[in-house]
């Protein structure tokens, strides 16, 4: 793993975006990463926020690796967030 990118365990459900949002620290700067509930459900199943958060935590390492690639490729969305699809 790139030592310049760290992922604190501070994921939370964002009702406005219908997504799990989680921070990443890139060279000391915090950025926002996200995966929609719909995407979690299509990848892993589950129904509802509590189950999606549980599934996110169960697959955290894979998801962090995937978003790390987006960060390194500078593929942020319009809001400056890095979205997993």
C-alpha angles and dihedrals in degrees: 000000000000106000091213091067120065130175116209115204095250106118119154140173114257108205094193093058096030087230145112107250122199133174129239125194112220113187088333096311120113119230130177124244125186146183122192122238087238090057093048089050093049093048102039109008123234132129124237139013098286093052092045091052089049091050091046090054092047091053097033097122094053093044093048090050090050095049090045087063090052090051093049090048090048092234099155121154129240092282092051090254125130109232126197113215 
